[in-house]
Amino acid sequence: LYLFRGVSRPLAEPHESVRLSREGLVFDEETFAVRRAYAAYGFRAPNFNREPDDHIGLEIAFLTNLASLYAEQSEAGEAERIRESMTEFLDEHLGAYYRAVVDDVRKHAKTALYKAVAEFTLGFVRSVEDFVSAPASK
């Protein structure tokens, strides 16, 4: 937790709003834009209104849920809509800041576990980017 929390700015700030908003605050417009994207698929942050929805881990969980929904779809039109939502979410949210989080974790991690989390995050997001940019298979 030493990487992601602290009295001052965390060593590896995990919130989109803090990284991308003009004021650098949580619960800024980015948080609510992420919340709207989640709501379109019935996803809700577990600590709704107590912790920001735009934590990198929650954004990864949301993309994981979309990937599961995509895999379950038998209708090509619905699957394509989900794939487009994944692309849009990456373009507008996670893709805009995940590399900076990974770089900060790599720079400040003291344990093999946190170093592995950085590499897992990088690999996961890159695999989603590859998936959404590949020709549709359904």
N, C-alpha and C positions, 0 to 999 in steps of 0.2 A: 503493500500500500504506500510505501514511502515515495514511490514514483508518481502516484496519481492523486495524492492528498497532501495537504499541508496548510500551515498558517498563511504563508504567502503563496505565490503561484507555484503549482506542483512542477516537479522536474519534467514530467511528461504529461502535460495537460490533456486530458482525455475528452473534453467537451468541444463540440463543433462551435458552439456559440462563443466561447471564450477565445478560440483561435481565429474565428472569422468575422465576428461582429466589430463594428467600429469602436465600441466602448470596451470590448473584451469582457463582457458580463455573461453569466449564466442566465437562462430564461430570457434570452433576447430573441429577436425575430427568427433566428435560425432554429432555436428550440421549437418554436411553434410551427414552423414550416415542416420540420421533421415529424412533429406530432400529427400534422394533417396527412402526411404520407403514410404514417402508421395506421391512422384511422380508416383510410381508404380500404385497408385489408383487415380491419378488426383487431389490429395489434395495439397494445397499450403498454406503456412503460410500467414496470411493477411498482414503483414508488411514485405514482402519478401525483403531480403537483408538490411533491416533497423533494424530489431529485430531478434534475433536468433529463428530458427525453433524449437529448442528443449526445449521450455518452457513446464513445466508440464501440464499446461492447454491446450496447443495445442496438446500435445501427448494424453491427455484424449479425446479431440475432435476427433482426428484421429481414436482412437479405437472405439468411438461412431459411427463414419461414417462407419467403417468396420462392426460393429455389424448390422447396418441398411442394408448394402449391403448383408450381410449374410442372414438376414431375408427375403430379397426380392428375393433371388435366388431360382429358381425352379429346376435348374440342380445340382445334387448332387456333381459332380466334381468341379464345380465353387465354390459352398458353402464350400467344403472342402479346396480348395485353400485359400479362405478368412480366414477360421479358422486357417489354418497353418500360414498365414501371421500375424494373431493376436498373436498366440503363439510366433512366432519369434520376433515380436516387443516387446512383454512383456519380453522375455528372454534377448534380446540384448539392450533394451532401458529402458522403464519405470520401469520394475521390478527391475532394478539395482539400482534405487535411490529414488523411490517414498516414501519408508518407512522413509528415512532420512528427506525428506521434511515434511512429516506428523509429525514426532517427533519434528522437529524444530518449526512448527506451534503450536503444542500442548504446547511446552515449553514457547514460547514467545507471544502467542496470548493474547490480553487484552480484546477482545470483544467476545461475544457469537457467532457472525457471523463467525469470523475467526476460532473459535473452531469447529463450525459446518462444515466449509469448510474442515478442516482436517479429520473429521469423514466421510464426504461424499466421499472424495478422497479415503480414506482407504476402505470404503465399495464398491465403484465403482470398484477399481482395483481388489479387492478380488473377486467380482462377475465375472469379466472377467476371472480371473485366474481359478475360478471354472468352468466356461463355457468351456474354451478351454481344460481343463483337463478331462471333462466328456465325456462319449462315445457320438459320433455323433448321432443325432436323425433323420437326413435326409437321 
